[in-house]
Every structure is written in structure tokens, then in C-alpha cells.
Amino acid sequence: MKLLRPESAAARVLAMSVVTAAVLAAAGPVSAQDAHGAGCLDSSVTPSVEENRLGFVLPDNDNPAVPQSRTFAQQMIEGAGFQDFGPELTRALCRTHSLKAATSLVQQQGEALWKDAVRRAQNKGRIKGDLPYSDDRPLYWTRLQSTLTLRQWTPEFRLSDRDRTELITAFDRASRGMFDIDFPAGKGVKRVIMSGFDPYTLDGGTVGTAPGTVGNNIRHGNPSGATALSLDGTTYRTKNGKTARVEAYTLPVSYPEFQRGYLEDTVGPFMRPGPKRVDASITVSQAGGAVFNLEQWNARYHGVSLGNDNYRGCPAVNGVPQLAVNNNECNSTVVERWGGPGTFSLTNPPQWTSATLPVEEMIRANTGASIPRPPGDTWPDPAVAFGVVWHTNYTQFTDCAATDRVTRNNPPPVEYPPATAPIPPDPGSCSYSGGGGNYLSNESAYRNTLLRDRMGLDIPAGHIHTPDMQHFETDFIPSDATFDAWRLAIAGQARNLIHVVADTTS
């Protein structure tokens, strides 16, 4: 079946009808006793921007003038053996008769999806599907298939828009491992929490001529998400003989969820006093090149790049950045339950936070020596997979009411310690970008280290930017050995770096 171009409204409706029909067909026959049966989904309900990509199709690699036979999302879901998850969720929803039951169901199913993805990423048990066990993408696409089901569900009881939104949010957070965090209590264990991210920049890329197909950026994964899945719930024996426990979760690549407190609600409870308080909190995301950057300064400014939902609160205007004093959406804000304030302030929370990671130990540990170099690796030292650099650059507005900017410590030196100490942001300056930019990577770093400061903690906290993982052998095949080799190498060295943090916690 030929699809119209996904950019058109007609194509979006048709694409999602195809996806919904495929889910229902996979679900098999539903008895008359199962509430509305397959009729409990309304395929005319408009999907979200991210869910709309479920209908996207790549060109055939050998003949880009014709489309592939399955959507990319289907290939990801089936490639991990997750094809039964969506139909089973649909059947369960069709049998659900109350909001209370639905709330319990979506949280349980979200946690089950996360645990299945973790088991697969940690190569435990029989690995289903034909994708490599390390692939992080099936979790993302299965989650979207499920949130679309929740969006299109027509229960037999009244469901308000707010109730539906809360159900979708509960499933989303549960399927990110945010409700799965469980540290051992007491002094005998080092507790480390880390985050990864969803795939992003999924639009654009190399295109074929097949009608209705999309660019090959849809293939993107995220090595930070792969790292999180590979580490969640694992234990590690530190160099001093203690046990470290690592708990992980993943974050969305969209601004609204951050503004609603996704990160604070996940990490904050484990920074409060108590027997399960964390000893280190690390955020991880993907950058570029063949180097791990340890980001020193994090900026409050955000908004110049689109999220996966195609939203940004602070786009440049005619190439000129907006100022947070004029457009408050250019600065991160914190929900009141985590300290607010309730009304916008340019100085509360502060414009800058800084990392407290054990940078010297992380660089000296030679974490890439045991990691096989993937094909095409450009790091100049062939004895390691990737370099590790203290990343100290940033850009500031020296006057918070003017758009003139100054960039410091750029480029950061590769050697450690640097010949000249880096210059910190000026007191009273307004941030434009941290070392990790002003996208959601930087925002995760900012919020995490802000939490550390507001909780009065003296623990390692900071951000690790990984190398770029998007290296493929072909234009349109969804996965190949080179892509997997880069994911395995990046995740392997990232795990080593996080273990170094555990080694150095007091």
C-alpha cells in the first residue's frame, strides 16, 4: 500500500489508521464479552507529533524508488520481540471498567515494558527478535504505540481530558523506569542514579524517491538511553571493596515534561535525607565526535532547538537569540513542589550550576582501553575507544538586557589538568549555553545539579556527553553491525565512567 507524504494532513490520518489497524489485527479476535472489543479504540483521534511518526516508512535500500514493506516503528517493535505488547494493552484496556483500574493497569504495563527492555539490553534470558540486544530504540517506539492506544481509547465510563492525560503520563513515566528505582538502604552500599535520553532528531536526513517515505534520521537511537538500560538495577564492586548499586531512568526529548518536573520528581526523593539517599547523580546524553565530554558549567537558558514534539519555547528571532527577561520561556523554571518560585525570577533559580564529578579520576582511569574501537572511530589515540575531556566552555550574556554574548574557555584543552585554569561565568551574567549547549542535555544537567545544591548535598553530580552513535553502513537499512558496534562501544565506556564515579564516592 502506498502512503501519502507524512507532511500532509491526509497522510497523517492515513498513516495512523494503518498503524491502529495493524495493532488491532495483531491483537487477534476479541470476544463479545471484552467490553467493546476492537471497537474500544477510535482511530480518528489525532495522534501526538511523536506518535504520528509511527506511520513513517523508509525507502527500500536497494531500490529507493519504492517504500519498505513495513513502517520503521513496526520493524523496531517486532525486531525486539515486543509485537505482543501493544495488542495485549489494547485487550486489557477494552476490559477495564473504571479509572482506578485503568490507572493501576497503565502503571503496571509501563513498568513491565521498562523491565522487558532492561532485560533485553542486559542480555538476560532468550533474546527475541532480530535486532541486537543492545538496541535502545524498541522501547521508544513501543512506548509511542502504547500512548497512542491510550489516546484513542474509548472506555465505557466517562474519561475527562485531564484523566486521559494523567493516564498517558503515568504510563510514560513508568515505561521510563521512573517508578522502578529501588536502592538498598544503609551505609554498606554506594547508591548511584543516572539518566539517559530517548532518540531524537528523527526528521530529515537522506531521502529516496519513493512516494510517502521519509528521511533516514528516523533510524536514530541514543547511546545514553542504551547505557541507562544496560545499567539499571546492576551492582558493581568498587575498588575499595564496597558494593555500588546503579539505578537508571530515561528522559524525553521535549521541554514540557521537564517544565512539569519529570527529573525532579524522579531524582528529588532520593536526594532527601533518609537511608536510601544517593551518593552520586549523573545525567548522560549524546553529543558528537569520538569523545566523552565531562560538562563543567550548566546553563539555565533553553529553547533554541525543537524537541521531538516539534515545540520550543525560545526560538531565535531573525537569527538573534531572545532574552529570558523578555521571554521567560527562555529560562528553565522549577515547579513549586521542588522549590519554585511560583512566579518568574531571573536569579532564582540561578543562571548557572556547576558539576562536582571526579573529573581527574574519570580522565586518569583510561576507561576506553578495554573497549573495542568501532569502525570509523576518529579519536587520535588508537589505544582507547574514545577520549575523555573536561569540557569547560560556555557562552554568557554579560548584560542580561542585551543580546551580546561572550564565549569562554573555547575550545577546552584536551590535556588534564589544563595549562590555564578555566574562567567561570561572571557573577550577575545571564546564561546562553553551558558546555553541553542549551538543549535538553544541558537542561537535564542543570536541573540535576540544581537539585543537589538545593538539597545541600556534597556529592558527585554532573553530566556526561557521549560520542555520536549514528554510524550506518547503508542509507536505509534500520540496523547493521557498524551501528551496533558504536552503540556497544559508547555504552561500554560510559558504564566504565559511571563506575569510576562509584569508586570515588566517599
C-alpha positions as CSV (number, residue, x, y, z in Angstrom):
1,M,0.0,0.0,0.0
2,K,1.4,3.4,-1.0
3,L,1.3,6.1,1.7
4,L,0.9,9.8,1.0
5,R,3.7,12.0,2.2
6,P,3.6,12.2,6.0
7,E,3.8,16.0,5.9
8,S,0.2,16.3,4.6
9,A,-2.8,16.1,6.9
10,A,-4.3,13.4,4.8
11,A,-1.1,11.3,5.1
12,R,-1.1,11.7,8.8
13,V,-4.6,10.4,9.2
14,L,-4.0,7.5,6.8
15,A,-0.7,6.6,8.4
16,M,-2.1,6.4,11.8
17,S,-5.1,4.4,10.6
18,V,-2.7,1.9,9.1
19,V,-0.9,1.7,12.5
20,T,-4.0,1.3,14.5
21,A,-5.4,-1.3,12.1
22,A,-2.1,-3.2,12.4
23,V,-2.3,-3.2,16.2
24,L,-5.8,-4.4,16.2
25,A,-5.1,-7.1,13.7
26,A,-2.2,-8.4,15.7
27,A,-4.4,-8.5,18.8
28,G,-6.5,-11.2,17.2
29,P,-10.2,-11.8,17.7
30,V,-11.8,-10.3,20.8
31,S,-14.9,-11.8,22.3
32,A,-18.2,-10.0,22.7
33,Q,-17.7,-10.1,26.5
34,D,-14.5,-8.0,26.2
35,A,-16.2,-4.6,26.6
36,H,-16.2,-3.0,23.2
37,G,-13.7,-5.4,21.7
38,A,-11.6,-3.9,19.0
39,G,-14.1,-1.0,18.9
40,C,-12.7,0.4,22.1
41,L,-10.2,2.4,20.0
42,D,-11.1,5.4,18.0
43,S,-8.6,5.7,15.1
44,S,-9.9,9.1,14.2
45,V,-8.4,10.7,17.3
46,T,-5.4,12.8,16.3
47,P,-2.1,11.4,17.4
48,S,0.6,13.5,19.0
49,V,3.6,14.7,16.9
50,E,5.7,11.9,18.2
51,E,3.0,9.2,17.7
52,N,2.5,10.4,14.2
53,R,5.9,9.1,13.3
54,L,4.6,5.5,14.0
55,G,3.3,5.6,10.4
56,F,6.6,6.7,8.8
57,V,8.2,4.4,6.2
58,L,11.7,4.4,4.8
59,P,12.6,3.8,1.2
60,D,13.9,0.3,0.2
61,N,17.7,0.3,0.4
62,D,18.2,-1.5,-2.9
63,N,15.6,0.5,-4.7
64,P,14.9,3.8,-3.1
65,A,12.1,4.4,-5.6
66,V,9.8,2.0,-3.6
67,P,8.9,2.0,0.1
68,Q,9.8,-0.7,2.6
69,S,7.1,-3.1,3.3
70,R,6.7,-2.2,7.0
71,T,6.8,1.1,8.9
72,F,10.0,1.8,10.7
73,A,8.3,1.6,14.1
74,Q,7.0,-1.9,13.3
75,Q,10.5,-3.0,12.4
76,M,11.7,-1.7,15.8
77,I,8.9,-3.2,17.8
78,E,8.9,-6.6,16.1
79,G,12.7,-6.6,16.0
80,A,12.8,-6.7,19.7
81,G,10.0,-9.2,20.1
82,F,7.7,-6.6,21.6
83,Q,4.9,-7.0,19.0
84,D,2.5,-8.5,21.5
85,F,2.8,-5.7,24.0
86,G,0.5,-3.2,22.2
87,P,-2.2,-5.7,21.4
88,E,-2.2,-7.0,25.0
89,L,-2.5,-3.5,26.3
90,T,-5.4,-2.9,23.9
91,R,-7.2,-6.0,25.1
92,A,-6.7,-5.2,28.7
93,L,-8.0,-1.6,28.2
94,C,-11.1,-3.0,26.5
95,R,-11.9,-5.0,29.6
96,T,-11.2,-2.1,32.0
97,H,-14.3,-0.6,33.6
98,S,-13.1,2.2,35.9
99,L,-10.5,4.9,36.1
100,K,-8.9,3.4,39.2
101,A,-8.4,0.1,37.4
102,A,-7.1,1.9,34.3
103,T,-4.6,3.8,36.4
104,S,-3.3,0.6,38.0
105,L,-3.2,-1.1,34.6
106,V,-1.1,1.6,32.8
107,Q,1.4,1.9,35.6
108,Q,1.9,-1.9,35.8
109,Q,2.1,-2.2,32.0
110,G,4.6,0.7,31.8
111,E,6.8,-0.9,34.4
112,A,6.6,-4.2,32.6
113,L,7.7,-2.6,29.3
114,W,10.7,-1.0,31.1
115,K,11.7,-4.2,32.7
116,D,11.4,-6.1,29.4
117,A,13.7,-3.5,27.8
118,V,16.2,-3.7,30.6
119,R,16.3,-7.5,30.5
120,R,16.9,-7.4,26.8
121,A,19.6,-4.7,27.0
122,Q,21.4,-6.7,29.7
123,N,21.2,-9.8,27.5
124,K,19.3,-11.8,30.1
125,G,17.4,-14.9,29.0
126,R,16.3,-15.6,25.5
127,I,16.6,-12.5,23.3
128,K,13.6,-12.3,21.0
129,G,13.6,-10.6,17.6
130,D,16.3,-9.9,15.1
131,L,17.7,-6.6,16.5
132,P,20.8,-6.7,18.6
133,Y,20.2,-7.0,22.3
134,S,21.8,-3.6,23.0
135,D,19.3,-1.6,20.8
136,D,17.6,1.1,22.8
137,R,15.1,2.1,20.1
138,P,12.4,-0.6,20.5
139,L,11.5,0.8,23.9
140,Y,10.8,4.3,22.4
141,W,8.6,3.0,19.6
142,T,6.7,0.6,21.7
143,R,6.0,3.3,24.2
144,L,4.6,5.6,21.5
145,Q,2.4,2.7,20.2
146,S,1.1,2.4,23.7
147,T,0.5,6.1,24.3
148,L,-1.4,6.3,21.0
149,T,-3.6,3.4,22.2
150,L,-4.3,5.4,25.4
151,R,-5.1,8.5,23.4
152,Q,-7.5,6.6,21.2
153,W,-9.1,4.5,23.9
154,T,-12.9,4.9,24.3
155,P,-13.8,3.4,27.6
156,E,-17.4,2.6,28.7
157,F,-17.1,5.1,31.6
158,R,-16.6,8.9,31.4
159,L,-12.9,9.8,30.9
160,S,-12.1,13.5,31.1
161,D,-9.2,15.1,29.1
162,R,-7.3,15.6,32.3
163,D,-7.8,11.9,33.4
164,R,-6.6,10.7,30.0
165,T,-3.5,13.0,30.2
166,E,-2.7,11.6,33.6
167,L,-3.0,8.0,32.4
168,I,-0.7,8.8,29.5
169,T,1.8,10.5,31.8
170,A,1.6,7.6,34.3
171,F,2.4,5.1,31.5
172,D,5.1,7.3,30.1
173,R,6.9,7.7,33.4
174,A,6.5,4.1,34.3
175,S,8.0,3.0,31.0
176,R,11.0,5.2,31.6
177,G,12.0,3.4,34.8
178,M,11.0,6.4,36.9
179,F,8.9,4.3,39.3
180,D,11.3,1.4,39.3
181,I,14.1,2.9,41.3
182,D,14.8,0.9,44.4
183,F,18.1,1.4,46.3
184,P,19.3,-0.8,49.2
185,A,19.3,1.2,52.5
186,G,22.1,1.8,54.8
187,K,25.9,2.6,54.7
188,G,27.1,-0.7,53.2
189,V,26.3,0.3,49.6
190,K,27.1,3.2,47.3
191,R,23.9,4.5,45.5
192,V,24.3,5.9,42.0
193,I,21.4,7.2,39.9
194,M,21.9,8.0,36.2
195,S,19.7,9.1,33.3
196,G,19.7,8.6,29.6
197,F,17.5,10.0,26.8
198,D,15.2,9.0,24.0
199,P,16.3,9.0,20.4
200,Y,16.0,12.5,18.8
201,T,16.4,14.5,15.5
202,L,14.2,11.9,13.9
203,D,13.1,14.0,11.0
204,G,15.1,14.7,7.9
205,G,18.2,13.0,6.6
206,T,18.9,11.2,3.4
207,V,15.7,10.6,1.3
208,G,14.7,8.4,-1.5
209,T,12.2,9.0,-4.3
210,A,9.5,6.5,-3.1
211,P,6.2,8.3,-2.5
212,G,5.3,8.8,1.1
213,T,8.7,7.8,2.5
214,V,10.8,9.8,5.0
215,G,14.4,10.7,5.6
216,N,16.7,8.2,7.3
217,N,17.1,10.2,10.5
218,I,14.1,8.2,11.7
219,R,16.7,5.4,12.4
220,H,18.4,7.3,15.2
221,G,19.0,5.8,18.5
222,N,20.6,7.3,21.6
223,P,23.6,5.7,23.3
224,S,22.7,7.4,26.6
225,G,19.4,5.5,26.6
226,A,21.2,2.3,25.8
227,T,23.6,3.0,28.7
228,A,20.7,3.5,31.1
229,L,19.0,0.2,30.1
230,S,22.3,-1.7,30.4
231,L,23.0,-0.3,33.9
232,D,19.6,-0.2,35.6
233,G,19.5,-2.3,38.7
234,T,23.1,-3.5,38.4
235,T,25.6,-3.8,41.2
236,Y,29.3,-3.1,41.0
237,R,32.2,-3.9,43.3
238,T,34.1,-0.7,43.9
239,K,37.9,-0.6,44.2
240,N,37.7,-0.3,47.9
241,G,35.6,-3.5,48.1
242,K,32.2,-1.9,48.7
243,T,29.1,-2.6,46.6
244,A,27.7,0.1,44.4
245,R,24.1,-0.1,43.1
246,V,23.2,1.8,39.9
247,E,19.6,2.7,39.1
248,A,18.7,4.3,35.8
249,Y,15.8,6.0,34.0
250,T,15.3,7.8,30.7
251,L,14.2,11.3,29.8
252,P,12.0,12.6,27.0
253,V,13.5,14.9,24.4
254,S,10.8,17.6,24.9
255,Y,10.6,20.7,27.0
256,P,7.1,20.5,28.6
257,E,7.9,17.3,30.6
258,F,11.0,18.9,32.0
259,Q,9.0,22.0,33.0
260,R,6.4,19.7,34.7
261,G,9.1,18.2,36.9
262,Y,9.9,14.9,35.4
263,L,13.5,14.9,36.5
264,E,12.9,16.4,39.9
265,D,10.1,14.0,40.7
266,T,12.4,11.1,39.8
267,V,15.7,12.2,41.4
268,G,14.5,14.5,44.2
269,P,13.1,11.9,46.5
270,F,16.5,10.2,46.6
271,M,18.3,13.4,47.4
272,R,16.2,13.9,50.6
273,P,17.5,12.7,53.9
274,G,17.0,9.0,54.5
275,P,18.6,5.6,54.3
276,K,18.3,5.5,50.5
277,R,19.8,8.9,49.7
278,V,22.0,8.8,46.6
279,D,25.8,9.1,46.8
280,A,26.1,10.3,43.2
281,S,23.7,11.6,40.5
282,I,24.7,11.6,36.8
283,T,22.9,12.7,33.7
284,V,24.1,11.4,30.3
285,S,23.3,12.3,26.7
286,Q,24.7,12.1,23.2
287,A,26.8,14.9,21.6
288,G,29.1,14.4,18.7
289,G,32.5,13.2,17.5
290,A,34.5,10.5,19.3
291,V,34.9,12.0,22.7
292,F,33.2,11.9,26.1
293,N,32.8,15.4,27.4
294,L,32.5,16.0,31.1
295,E,30.5,19.2,31.3
296,Q,31.5,21.7,33.9
297,W,29.0,24.6,33.7
298,N,25.3,24.2,33.0
299,A,23.1,27.0,31.8
300,R,19.6,27.8,32.8
301,Y,18.9,29.1,29.2
302,H,17.0,26.8,26.9
303,G,14.8,26.7,23.8
304,V,16.5,27.3,20.5
305,S,16.2,23.7,19.2
306,L,13.0,21.8,18.6
307,G,12.1,18.9,20.8
308,N,10.7,15.6,19.5
309,D,7.3,17.2,19.8
310,N,8.4,20.0,17.4
311,Y,8.0,22.5,20.2
312,R,10.5,25.1,21.5
313,G,9.7,27.9,23.8
314,C,12.6,30.2,22.9
315,P,13.4,30.2,19.2
316,A,15.8,32.8,17.8
317,V,14.1,35.7,16.1
318,N,15.8,36.6,12.7
319,G,18.9,34.8,13.9
320,V,19.1,36.8,17.2
321,P,18.6,35.0,20.5
322,Q,15.8,36.1,22.7
323,L,16.5,37.2,26.3
324,A,14.9,35.5,29.2
325,V,14.0,38.8,30.8
326,N,11.7,39.4,27.8
327,N,10.6,35.8,27.1
328,N,10.5,33.8,30.3
329,E,10.3,30.5,28.4
330,C,14.0,31.1,27.6
331,N,14.9,30.0,31.1
332,S,14.2,26.8,32.9
333,T,11.7,27.1,35.8
334,V,11.1,24.7,38.6
335,V,7.7,23.5,39.8
336,E,6.7,24.8,43.2
337,R,6.8,21.4,44.9
338,W,10.5,21.4,44.2
339,G,11.2,25.0,45.3
340,G,9.8,27.1,42.5
341,P,9.5,30.0,42.8
342,G,5.9,30.3,41.7
343,T,6.5,33.5,39.7
344,F,9.4,34.0,37.3
345,S,12.6,35.4,38.6
346,L,15.8,35.9,36.6
347,T,18.0,35.0,39.5
348,N,16.0,32.2,41.3
349,P,16.9,29.6,40.3
350,P,20.4,30.8,39.4
351,Q,21.6,31.3,35.9
352,W,24.5,28.7,36.3
353,T,25.2,25.5,38.1
354,S,28.4,23.5,38.1
355,A,29.4,19.9,38.1
356,T,31.0,18.1,41.0
357,L,32.1,15.0,39.2
358,P,35.5,13.4,40.0
359,V,36.9,14.7,36.7
360,E,40.6,13.9,37.3
361,E,39.8,10.3,38.3
362,M,37.4,9.9,35.3
363,I,40.1,11.0,32.9
364,R,43.0,9.1,34.5
365,A,41.1,5.9,34.7
366,N,41.7,5.2,31.0
367,T,38.1,4.0,30.6
368,G,38.4,3.4,26.9
369,A,41.3,1.0,27.0
370,S,39.2,-2.2,27.4
371,I,36.6,-1.1,24.8
372,P,36.9,-2.3,21.2
373,R,37.1,0.7,18.8
374,P,34.1,0.8,16.4
375,P,34.7,1.1,12.6
376,G,35.5,4.7,11.6
377,D,36.4,5.8,15.1
378,T,38.3,9.1,14.8
379,W,39.8,9.6,18.3
380,P,43.5,10.0,17.6
381,D,44.8,7.7,20.3
382,P,44.3,4.1,18.9
383,A,44.9,2.6,22.4
384,V,41.4,3.7,23.5
385,A,37.9,3.7,22.1
386,F,37.2,7.3,22.8
387,G,38.7,10.3,24.6
388,V,37.5,11.9,27.8
389,V,37.8,15.7,28.1
390,W,36.9,18.2,30.8
391,H,34.5,20.4,28.9
392,T,34.7,23.9,30.4
393,N,33.4,26.2,27.7
394,Y,30.2,28.2,27.9
395,T,28.5,31.3,26.5
396,Q,27.0,34.1,28.5
397,F,25.1,37.3,28.1
398,T,27.3,39.7,30.0
399,D,24.3,42.1,30.2
400,C,21.0,40.3,30.9
401,A,19.2,43.0,28.9
402,A,21.3,42.8,25.8
403,T,21.9,40.1,23.2
404,D,25.7,40.4,23.0
405,R,27.4,37.2,24.0
406,V,30.8,36.1,25.1
407,T,32.2,32.5,24.9
408,R,34.9,31.4,27.3
409,N,37.3,28.5,27.5
410,N,36.7,27.6,23.9
411,P,37.9,25.1,22.7
412,P,38.6,23.4,26.0
413,P,42.1,21.9,26.1
414,V,42.3,18.1,25.7
415,E,45.1,17.7,28.3
416,Y,44.3,17.5,32.0
417,P,45.0,19.5,34.1
418,P,44.8,22.3,31.6
419,A,47.8,24.7,31.4
420,T,45.5,27.6,32.3
421,A,42.6,27.3,34.7
422,P,39.2,27.8,33.1
423,I,37.4,31.1,33.7
424,P,34.0,30.6,35.4
425,P,30.9,32.6,34.4
426,D,30.8,36.1,35.6
427,P,28.7,36.9,38.7
428,G,25.5,38.6,37.5
429,S,25.7,37.3,34.0
430,C,22.9,35.5,32.2
431,S,23.4,32.2,30.6
432,Y,23.1,31.4,26.9
433,S,24.7,27.9,26.8
434,G,26.6,25.6,29.0
435,G,29.4,23.4,27.8
436,G,26.7,21.0,26.8
437,G,24.8,23.7,24.8
438,N,21.3,24.9,25.6
439,Y,19.3,21.9,24.5
440,L,17.7,19.3,26.8
441,S,21.0,17.6,27.5
442,N,22.1,20.8,29.2
443,E,18.7,21.2,30.9
444,S,19.0,17.7,32.4
445,A,22.4,18.6,33.7
446,Y,21.2,22.0,35.1
447,R,18.2,20.5,36.9
448,N,20.2,17.7,38.4
449,T,22.9,19.8,39.8
450,L,20.4,22.5,40.9
451,L,18.7,19.7,42.9
452,R,22.0,18.8,44.5
453,D,22.6,22.4,45.6
454,R,19.1,23.0,46.9
455,M,19.3,19.8,48.9
456,G,22.6,20.9,50.4
457,L,24.4,17.8,49.2
458,D,28.1,17.4,48.7
459,I,28.0,14.5,46.2
460,P,29.4,13.9,42.7
461,A,26.8,15.2,40.3
462,G,27.2,16.3,36.7
463,H,26.7,15.5,33.0
464,I,28.5,13.1,30.6
465,H,28.1,13.8,26.9
466,T,28.8,10.7,24.8
467,P,30.1,10.4,21.2
468,D,27.7,10.4,18.3
469,M,26.3,6.9,17.7
470,Q,24.6,7.4,14.3
471,H,27.0,5.5,12.0
472,F,25.4,3.2,9.5
473,E,26.7,1.1,6.6
474,T,23.8,1.9,4.3
475,D,21.3,4.7,3.7
476,F,18.0,3.0,4.7
477,I,18.5,-0.4,6.4
478,P,17.3,0.0,10.0
479,S,20.3,-1.6,11.7
480,D,23.7,-3.0,10.9
481,A,26.9,-4.2,12.5
482,T,28.6,-0.8,12.4
483,F,25.7,0.9,14.1
484,D,25.6,-1.8,16.8
485,A,29.4,-1.6,17.3
486,W,29.2,2.2,18.0
487,R,26.4,1.6,20.5
488,L,28.2,-1.2,22.3
489,A,31.4,0.8,22.5
490,I,29.8,4.0,23.7
491,A,27.7,2.3,26.3
492,G,30.6,0.2,27.4
493,Q,32.9,3.2,28.1
494,A,30.0,5.2,29.6
495,R,29.5,2.3,32.1
496,N,33.2,2.4,32.9
497,L,33.0,6.2,33.6
498,I,30.0,5.8,35.9
499,H,31.8,3.0,37.7
500,V,34.7,5.4,38.3
501,V,32.2,7.8,39.9
502,A,31.1,5.0,42.2
503,D,34.7,4.2,43.0
504,T,35.4,7.8,44.2
505,T,32.3,8.4,46.3
506,S,33.2,8.8,50.0
